[in-house]
Amino acid sequence: MVSEMSNQRKIGICGATTTPSSMLLILLALICSATAGDDANQLDFTSGDCTLTEPVYGYKFDFSKLRSDLAHVVRSVSNDIFEFNVCSNLTYTCNNESNVAACLKRQGKEYVLGRRHELHYHNGKMYLEYLSGAKCENGTKDHPNYQLHVILNCDYTLDTNPLQLTSFAEDTCSFYINYDTPLACLSIPDAMQSNSCSVPYTSAGNTFDLMELSDVNYRTTDRQGNFFIINVCKPVLYGENTMCPAGSSICLFSPKATDLKKRFINFGNVQTQPVYKNEQLLLLHNSSTPCARNSKLNYSSVVHFHCDKNVRNAHPEYVGLDQDGCTYQFNFITPLACKNLKPCTARTASNELLDLSALSKRAPHKLSKDGKTYNVAVCAGAGTPCLANGGACYEENGVTYALGNFNGHLRFNQSGSPYLLYEDGVKCENDNRRWSTKIEFVCASNATKDSVDAVHIIEDSNCQLLIQYWTPLACLEQIRCTEKIYVDNSEDGTGGGGYELFDITPLINNNDNYEARVELPASQQQQLAKNTKFFLNVCRPLVPKYQLGCAGGSAVCMAKMSAAGAAEEEYSLGFPLISLAAINRTTVELLYLHGDPCPTDKATNLSTTIRFRCNMRSGRGQPVLSFIDDCNYHFDWDTSVICPPHECTFIPDTCEMVQNDLNMRYNFKNASFTKDGKIAIHNNNSQLELNVCGPHRKAMTDYSQDLVNLFFTHDLPGCGKEGKMNVHMRVICSSKTESSFTITNDTQCSLLYVQRTPSICSFLSLSVPTQDDSGSSSSSSSTSTTSTTTSTHATPMAILGLILSVTFFVACVGLFAVSPARRQRVRRLFRRNSSAVRYSRVQSNEEANLLLEPNGEFTESDDDMLL
């Protein structure tokens, strides 16, 4: 971090080689200490009020608008109620005390979490620390009292539920709430403010819409120790080590730069107007930063969006410099860049298909408000009295007023909610604008206690009719299947980190369910009949299967199987109600709650915990039932999907790619899709022979997408001063052997080559998938090898370590089993209750540190853990 870098630099200056007097030594020590402290204070300080001035650009953040007349309220999974205010105290008492800033209500009792708060700034992260809480029964010597931290996150979207509680163990004393707010963002220039990011690709109104990609920042390496931080259609979200200049959508983060203003360089201003030309979809970003290679030009960036309907966990990759030496090229492969969707359908960024076309076949809805009768239809004409192409209209005193022409362009806003927009209605009174109709679709399901269609007028002002349409057809992933965690990517821990996404959406299976293996400790094996099986899915309900009779919407089902293979005595082990939680930098967890009543405790519902662990050898992996904790079933799932990209070694002489950690090798010369390492590409009337072999190749595994990225340049006269074409090659594990390519039409100096092949699967520890349609791939851990790959086997020491680990684990389970107090603490967590809170599990004060510490290791203090 900056303070560490500064300390090292100052010590170097002050550490003289001559032998000074003791007085000079003391003087030098004081000077060094003071200057180092000043540098540290730049990025780590506290404000006494509700404002702070950030140190890089001098921008003043003011959070006083978050003050509530009553309180901000969050309810936990276990029905604990957190009430707090910002920039003010609560207007009522807590435990008979007035002038309280935060209060916890638990099982009929009240606990003061803080009597005042301080505003903190740390490396771009801003948070409120509530102080002087009541004494906590389980407090430590250093932290004896209750504490609350409210982390203020930049979010340009005004979400309906901006508060997210980090879940906790019952005996914890520290609590953490995330508050998403535009007030934690740098201001957006007026010319760059927009809530749309779309471009039509047909005259009939078919449109590419990229707005859904704006919800998070993306990070991609420049392969030289720096990182590009990218947002799509919005500025980069300000936060810890993402302090990009205001209005920039692409910036270069140089962790080792000592000058704060040179640590984050603007490489592209926000752009909300995609360009579609020559069958290519792209965003062109200009910046005001002078180019170091050409003083006459400024830096700019081009993001090329490419279609792949099978991709989940879509993210950009840096390709290279354009021929002018000042334009940076990126590829973003996403299903949002795909065409040929039927009207009234759309794909999400996580590649889930939303199909509302059935609503277009239904009769128009007649709605009444304020003496007006409205006719509204979905993706179709609204009928009489509307015009032929009218999607909405109203009739008043015998006169019909058009409120927009219907279309089938279903789109998503930046928060991921689907909507239709009918435009070009009648002119507004006293206004040059025309009326429009916006239909927002809301998921209606058993979870919302409303499983039938319901259409409501929300507003009819400001030249727009706003309608909410509740329907089960709008239900997508019920929970968020991604989670952020801080990762320090620097070699020396000097602050080269930032938030990266865990994303397990590639494990969602829309066509089949997973069957878990059962590997219980010996002491628990008698609890299950041998014919018991477990079926589950990830972040979604089970796919309906004949004779599998768990309650609709269940994500896990336990069943006894008859001799004929039919499921009997089914029990639901929980519903997908709580989002993914990060445990540490290599482990995440899902919790499914509110299953059937527990047979051994009718007051408790059955529940499931699934812990996903990074293991590059496991491929997609398989869930394993590892132990049963009263009414909670624990599954472990080793998978490579959540493993970070791994840079491989490329050997030019043999044209081999080596994954050193796993000792896996892949030879491109022997690959079926090359001829001695060369690939012939026919482009229009010309032919290009691409040499995969050679020096300066960068190979990166991407386990989340089952592929290897290969980056290099190809000699091509006419491409800039050096005659080099940038090549981005994606080698994808597939049951097919087929290829495709795209050459940018603007400069002809950037090539995206996609090669699908089964031969790369074993290099990625995957079996060859049975099919490649999204959600139906059966890639799993691979135990076979091909002529292009080799693998290693477990060593005796590894086997010994496994035996010791299992022995220790069984002993721990035994200790837990004989402790009624421990069982009761866990049991309370799963009592019947309702909750809409996001789940981020923190099991204890020590484990909570994993969510904050850059190196993902435990520390003794729990107060710094999420800050």
N, C-alpha and C positions, 0 to 999 in steps of 0.2 A: 504494500500500500504506500501511499505518498509519504507518510511519516517515516516508514522504514527506509525508503529510497533516500529521503532527505537526510536521515541520520547517517547513512553510510557516506553520502556525499560530503556532509559537513565534517565528519570525523576525518575524512581524507584531507580536507583543507587544514584542519586544526592540528593534525598529528605531525608536528615538525620533526625533522630528523636530527636537529641539533639538540644539545642538552641545555634546556632553559633552567632558570632558577625556580624554586618551589613557588614563589609568588606568581611568576609568569604562567606556570602550569595551572594554578588555580584560576587565574584570569582567563586563560584560554578555555579551560573547562566550562567556566560560566558563560563565555561567549558561545561556545558550541552548543551548550544546553539550551540557551535562550533561542538561538536561531533555529535549532532543530524543533523546539517547541512551537515556534511561530509557524513553521511549515506544517506541523501536525495539526495545529488549530485551524488551518485553512479549510481542511476537509472534515474536521471533526469538532463540532462546537454545539453549544446550547443557547437557545433563545428564551428570554424571560417572558415574552408575550406570545401572541398568536401569529407573528410574522417572522420571517428570516430572509436574509439576502444571501443567495447562493454565491459561492466564491469564484466561479468560472466566468460568468457573464454579468454578474451584478444584478440579476433578476430578483425581484422581491416577491416571495410567496406570502400570501395572506389567507389564512384559514379561518378567519372570523365568521365567514358565511356558513360555516358548518355548525355554528351554534344553534341549538334546538330550543324551542320554547318549553318543551317538556324533557325529552331525553331520547337518545338513540338506544334502541333495544335489540338485543340478539339473544336467541334461545339456543341452547346446546342440545346435543343428542340426548343427554340424560335429563333434559327439562330444566337445567339451570338457566336462570334469566340474568343477563348482564345488561345493566342500564348505566349509561355514561353520557356526559356532555362534553362538548369541545369549546374551548375558549370561554367557558362559564361553568358554574356548578349546577347540580340538579335543583329543581324548584321545589323538591319535597325531601323529607328526611329519609335516612337509611339507618336502620337499627337505632331509631330515635335521635339520630344526630342530624343537624342541619349543616349547610355549607359543605356538602359532600360532592365530589366530582364524579365518582364511579361507585356502583353498588352491585353486589352479587346476591341474588335471591335463590336460596337452595333449601328445599324440603321444609318450607315454612319459616326459615331463619334468614336474616339479612347480615351481610358482611361488607364492611367498607373496604373498597379496593383502592381508594385514593381520595385524598382531600383536596388535592390540587394537581396540576400537571405541568411538565416542562416540554418544550418543543426541541427535538434533537435533529442534528444533521450529521450524517456519516457517509462520505463518499457518494453523495447523491441520494442516499436513502433518508427519508424524513419520517419521524415517528414521534408520538406523544407518550411520555412516560408519566404514569399516575403515581404520585408519591404519598407517603404517610398513610398507608393502608392499615387496617386492623391487624393485630398480631395473628399469625397463622399457626395452627396447631402443629403442622408439619414443617415449619420454617427451619432454615439453617442458621448457623451462627452469623454468616455474612448477610443473609436475607431472611430475617425473622418474620417479615410482614407480608401481607397480600400485595400483589403487584398487578397492574394492567398496563399493557403496551398497545397502542393503536398505531398501526403502520399505515402511512398515507401513500397510496400508490397512484401514479398518473394513469388516468383513463379518460379519454376525450368523450366517451359515450356515457350518457346519464342512465345507468342501469337502474332497473326497478329495485334491485336488492344489492346495493353497493357494499354491504357489510358481510364479511366472511370470517367466521370464528375458527381459529385453530383448535382442534379438539385436544383433549388433555386427560391425564389420569386423575382419578377422583381425589388423590391426596396431594395434588400439586398446589403450589401457592402463586404461581405466575401464569398469567393468561395473555393471549395475543389475538388481536382482531385486525384484519386487513380492511382498510377503508379506501375503496376505489373512487377517485374524484378528479374532475378536470382542474381543480385548484392546485393539484400537485404536478401539473404540467406547465411547461413554458407556454407562453401565449402563441397563438397561431396568427400569422399575418392575415388580414382580412381577405386578401386576394387568394389565399390558399385554403380558406375554410369551405368545406363541402362535405355533404353526407352521401355523396354518390361517387362511384368509380366504375363506370360502365361504358361500353361502346357497342353499337349494333354491328352485326356481321351479315345481316340480310336486310333487304328493303321491307320485309314483312315484320320487322321489329325484333327478331331473335337477337339476343344481346349477351355479351360476355360481362359478367359482374364480378369484380375482384374485391368488393368492399369487405367481405367476410375475412379476408386475410389481414385486416388492419388491427385485429384484436391483440396481437402480441408482437414483440420485437423478434427478429431473426438474427442469428449470428453465423457468419461463415468466415473461415480463415483465409488470409491472403497467402498462406503457406510460407510466410516469412516471419512468423512470430507476432503478427498483428491480426486484428479482426475487423471485419465490416459488420456494422450494426444496421439493420435494414427494417423499415416498416413499409407496408404497401398501402398507399392511398392516404396515409396519415403521417404526421411527423413521428420520429422515434419517441417512444414513451420514456420520459425522463425518470431516472432511478439510479440505483447503485451501479456505478461504472457504466452507465449509459447516459452520460451528461452531454448529449450531442447538441450542437447549436440549434437555436430556435428555428423551426420551419424546415429542418433537414430530415429527409426520409432515409438517406444513406450517409453514414459517416464512418471514417476509419478510426478505430480505437488503437492507439499505440501505447501499450501498458508501461513501457519503460521511458516514455517521454517525461522529463521533469517539469517542463513548462505546461501548466494545466491547459492553457489555450491551444497548445499544440498536441495535447493528448487526444483530443476529439476534433477531427477535421471534417468539414462539410464536403461531401462528394456528390451531393444531389439534393435539391430542394424538393419538398413534397409536390407530388403530381397526382391530380385526381381525374385526369383525362387520358385513359389508355388510347393507344393508337393501333388500328388494325389496317394493315396494308400488305399487299402481296401475300395474303394468307398467313400473316404473322402478327401475333399480338404482343405488344410491348409497351413499357412505360419509359419515357425519356425524361431524365432528371438533369437539369442544369444547376450549377452552383455558382457562388460568387467567389470561390477560392481560386486564386491564381495557380496555374499548373506549374510545377517545378521544372518540367521538361520543356515547356514552351511558354514563355512569359506573355505571349499574345493571346493565350487561351486560358479559360478556367476549367477546372475539373468538371467532368460530367459523368453520368452513369446511365447505362441502358440495361433494363431488366427484360429479358425475353421469356415469355410465358409459353410453355409447351404442354400439349395435351397428353395425359396418360390416365385413363379411366381407372386403372388399378392402383394408383398411388394413394397411400395414406401417409400421414405425417409429412405433408409437403413442406419443403423449405428450399431456399435459394442456394446456389453454389456459385462461387466466384470462378470465372472462366479465364480472364486475362485482360490485358490492355488492347485497345483498338489501335489501328495503324497510326493515329495521330499522337499516341503516347500520353494522352490526357483523358481518354474516355475508357471507363471501366465496364466490362461486360459481365453480366450475370445470367444464369439460367434458372428458371423457376418452373419445375415440372409439377403440374397440378391438374386435377380433374375439372377445375373451374375454367380451364382453357379449352375444354372439349365442346364440340358442336353436336348437332344432330339429336338433341333431346326433344322429345315430343312436347307440344304446348302444355303449359301448366305443370311442368316438372322442373326440377333444378337439382344440382349436386352441391353438397356442402363441401367445405375445404377438407374435411376428413373422409370424403368420398362416399357419403351416404346419400342415396337417391330419395328425394322427397317428391312424391307423386300425388298431386291434388286434382288430377284430371277427372276423377270420378265426380268431383263437385260441379264440373262444367255441364254434366248431364242432368243436374237437378233443376227443378223449376225455380224461377227467380224468387227472391225473398221480398216480401212486402213488409216494410217497417214504418212505424208511425212515430212522429215526434213533433211537438209544438204545432199540431194541426196540419202537418205535411205528411204525405204518404210517399215513401221512397221505394223504388224498385231497384234491386241490386242482384247481379248475377256474378258468378265466378268463372272467369276465362270464357265468357259467352255473352251474347246479347241479353239484355234484361227484359225484352219483350215490350208489349204495349203497356204504357203510352210512350216508351222510350223510342228514340230513333233506331234505325236498323243496326247501326254499329255502336249503340250506346250500351255501356256496361252498368251505368247507374243514372238515375234521373229522379225527379220528384214532380208531383202534380199539385198545383195550387190554383184554386179558382178557375179550373178548366184549362190552365196554361201549363205546358210541360217544359221543364228546365233540365237541359242535359248537364250531367256532372262528370263526363269523361267517356272516352271511347274504350271499349273493352280490348284486352289483349291477353295473350297466354304467357307473358314474360314474368314468371315467378322469380323473385330475387330475395336476397337476404340483406338485412341491415348489418351494421358493424358488430352488433351483439349476437348475430346468428339467427335472428328471428325472421321468418319468411313473410313476405307481403307482396301484394299486387298494387300497381299504381296506374289508374286510368286518368288520362290527361285530355286536354283540349275540349273542355266543356264550355258552357256559355260564359260570356264575360261577366266579371264581378261588377257590382255596383260601385261607382266612383273609383274604379281601379282598372288598369290595363291588363291585369292578369285574368286567366280563365280558371274556372272551377275544375277541381280534380277530385278523385276519390281514391283513398288509400284503404286497402283491406288488409289488416294484420291478422295472421293466423296464429292461434294459440292452441297448444296441446290440451285436449280434453281426454282424461283417462281416469282409471280407478283411483289413481293417486290424487287427482284433483277433485274427486267426488262428483265428476261430471263427465260421463262417457258418451253423451249424445251431442249432436250439433246444436249450437246456440249462436245467434247473430245479434249483435248489439251495436247501436249507434253510440259512439263515444263523444263525438264532437262534430259540429257542422258550422265552423266559423273560419275566418281568414282564408276564404276561397277554397276550402277543402272539407270534404266529408270524410270523417275517420270512423272506420268500422272495425270491430273485433269479431272474428269468426272463430268460435271454439269448435274444434273437431278432432277426433282421434287420428285422423289422417295427417295432422300436423305434428305428431309425436315422433321426434327423432331420438337421438341418444338422450336418455333421461338424466344422465349425470355427465359432468365434465371428466374426460378420460385423459387429461393432461395435468401436469403439475410443474411449477417452477421450483428450481433449487439453485442456490448460489454455488458456482464452481470457480475455483482459482486455477486459471490456465497458465499462469506464469511459472517459470522454472524455479524462481527463488522466493515465491510468496509475496511479491512486491505489489500486489494489487492488480494483477492481470486477469481478474475474474469478472464474473457477471452472472446474470440469471440465465440458465438454460432450461429447456423444456424436457421433462419426461413425458413420453407420449406412447401409450399402449394401444392406441386405436388400431394398429396393424393386427392386433390379436382379436379384435371384434369379428365374430363370424356370423354373417347374416343368413347362412344357408344350413348350418348344422351346429350342434352343440359339442362341447368337449366332454370326454369321459375321463374322470380322474383315476389315477392309480391310488391304491390304498396301501400305505406303508406306516402303519401305526406302531407305537412302541409295544413291546411284548405285554406290558401291563394293561393295555387297552384293547388288545385284539379280540377279547371275549365280548366286548360291547357291541360288536357288529356281527350280524349273520354273514356267512360266507357268500351268500348270493346277493348282498347289498351292493348297489352301484350308485355312483354320484355323477350327475350331469350338470354342467354349468356353462355360462357364457360370460363375456367380459363387457362391462359397462352397458349392458342391455339385457332385456328379458330373454329367457330361453326361446329358441326357435320352436314353434309348436310341432310336436311329433305325436303320431298316432299312439294311443295307449299310455302316454306319459301325462299323468293326471294331476300334476301340481297346480296350485292356484295360478291363474293367468297373470302374467307380469313377473313371476318369480324368476330370479337369475340363477338359482341353484335348486336342484331337486334330488332328494335321496329316495331310492326306491329299492324294494326287494324284487328280484327277477324270478319269474316262474320257470318251470322246466321248459316251457315253450318259448321263453324269451320275452314274455310280456311283463311290463312294470306293474307292481302291486304295492299296496301300503305306502303310497308316496307321501313324502313330507317336504313342504317348502322350507328351504333353509335361508330365505331372505330375498329382499327386493333391492334393485339398484336405485337407492335413494340418496346416497352420499358419494361425493366425488373422490377422485384419486388423491392419495396423500403421499408425500415424499417422506421417507424415513431417513435416508442419507443419500449420498451421491450415487449409490449403486442399487438402491432398494426403494420400492414403492409398495403401497398397500391399498387394497380395496376392502370395503366393509359393506356387506349386505345385511340389512336389518328387517325386523318385523315378519319373520317366517311364521310357520304354524306354532301353536303353543308347545312348549317343551314338555315331553312326556314325564320328566322327573321334577318339573317345577312349572305348574300351570300358569303362574303369574309372570313367567318369563317366555319370550318368544325365541324360537330358534334363530340363529344368526351364523354368518360365515365371514371369516377373515382370509383373504388371499394375499400372500406376500410375494411380489415379483422381485427376483434378484438377477442382476446382470451376470450372465455366464456366456462368454463368446463361443463355447463349445456346444451349447445346448440347442442352437437354432431357435425355432419358435418355442420349443419346449412343450411340456405337458403338466397340468396341475397334479399335485400329489397330496393326498390327505395325510398330514403328518401327525396330528394329535387332536383329541377332542377335549375341550375345556368346559365341562358341564354341558351347557346348551349352545356353545359356540364351537363351530367346526373350523379348524385351521388347515389351510392348504398352502404349500410352498410351490412356487413356479419359477424354475430357473429358465431364463430366456435371454437370447441375444438382442431382442427388440429394443431394450432400454439401454444397451451398451453404447457408449459414445463412439463416434467415428475413430477408426484406428489407421494411422499412416503406415503403410507397408513399405518394405524395401523393394526397389526395382533394380534388377541386375541387367544392365544393358547387353553384356556379352552373351548371356544365355536367354535373354528376353523372358526372364522369370520374375514373378511377383511373389514376395515372401511375407507371410504374416509371422513375424518373429516370435510373438508371445505363444502362438499355438504350433509353431513350426510347420505351417501349411504353405504349400508352394503351388503356383499355377504358371504353366508355361504357355505363352501366347503363340510361340512357333508351332506347338503341337495342337493348338486349338483348331477345331473343325471349321471355324468361320474365317480362318486366315490361311494364306498360302505362304508358309515360311515366315509368318509374322507380318505379312502385308495384306491389306484389304483394298480391293478395287471398288471405287465409288463412281457410278455413272451419273453425272449431273448435266441434264439437258444434252447438249451435243459434245460435251467434254468428259474426259475421264481423269479421275484423281486416284493415284495410288498412295494409300495411307500406310505409313510404316509405323506399326505399333512399337517396334523395338527401337532402342536408341537411348542416349543419355538424357538427363533432365526430365525424366518422367516422374510424376507425382501420383501415387496410387493411394486411395482412401476407401476403406470399407464403410458402408452405410448399412448397418444391420437392420435398421428400422424399415428399409425399403428393399432388403434382400439383394443388394447389388454392391459392385465396386465401381467407384469413380476413378477414371484415369485422365490426368490433365497433362498436355504437352503441346508443343508448337510443331507445325509442319511447314517446311520450306515451300513458299508459293510466291513467285515474282509478282509484284504489283501490290502486295499487302504491306503498306507502310514503307518506311525507310529500310527496314531490315528484311522485308519479304517473308514475313512469318504469319501463318494462319493459326489462331487459337483453336485447339481441339479439346472438346469435352466428350469423353467416351463413357457411356454407362453400360456396364456388363451385368445383366440382370439374370438371376436364377429363374429359370422357366422350363416348362415341359416342352416348349417349342424352340426351334432354332430359326430365328428370323431377325432381320435388321431393318432399321429405318434411319434416315438422317435428315437434318435441316441445315442449310447454309444460309446465313443471314443475307438478305437481298440488298441491304443498304451498302455494305462494304465488301461482301463476299469473303471476309477474313475471319469468320467465326463458324465453327462446325460443331453441331451436336450430333453424335453418332450413338445410336441405341442398339445394342446387341443383346438379344435374348438367347440364352443357351443353357442346357442342363449341365454342362461341364463345369460351370462356376459354382454350382450348388454346394458340393462337398467342401470347397475352399471356405465357404461361409457356414460350414457345419449344418447345412440344410439337406434334407432329402429332396428329390425332384418332385415338385408339386404335381398333383394329378390333373389340375386345370388351373388356369391363370385368371379366371374371373374374380373380380373383387369380392372378398369375403368368403370365397370357397376354396381357397388354396389350402392344401394340406401339408405344406412344408413343415418339417419337424426336425428333430435332432438326427443327424446323419451319422451312420456308423460305417458306411462304405467309402471307398476311395476310387478315383479314376486315374487314368494315366497321367493326368496333369496335376494331381494333388497327392500329398502324403500327410500322414498324421502321426502323432506320438501317443504313447500309452501311459497309463498311470504308473508312477514309480512306487517302490515299496514304502518309502517315507510318506507318500500321499495316502496310501492305503492305511498305514498305521495312524496317520492324522485323522482319517475318516472314522476309524474304529474308536479312537479316543473321544472324538467329537460326539459320536452317537452315545457312548457311555455316559458322558457328561450331561448330554441332553436328557437321557432317560432318568438320570439321577435328579435333575432339576424338576422334571415332570412329577416324579415321585414326591418330592418335597412339597410341590404345589398341591398335589392331590390330597395330602393329609392335613392341609391347612384350611379349615372352614372359613377363616377370616379372609384369606386371599381369594377363595372361590366367591365369597359374597361380594367383594369389591368389584370383581369382573362382572358378576351376575347383575349388579345394579345398572351397569352400563347398557345392558341389553333388555331392560324392562320395557314394557310396552309404552310407547310414547310416539309423538309425531314431531318431525323436525324438517325444516327446509334449509338447514345450515350446511355449508360446504364442510367436508371432513378433511382435516389434516392431522393425522394422528401423532400425538406426543405422549409416549407411554410414561415417561418419568422426566424429572428435571435433567438428568444426565443425557438421556436420549434426545431430548429436545434440542440440545446443542448442535446436533447433526444438521439441523435445518439452518444454522447460521454459520458454523465454522467453515471457512473456505476449504480446508483440507478434509472435511468430513470426519474428523476424529472427535472423540469425547473430550470434554473439559469438565472441570469441577464446578464451575459457576453456571447457573441456569439463567442468569439475568441478561447475558449478552446474546442468548442463543438465537433469537429471531431478529436481531437488530444489526 
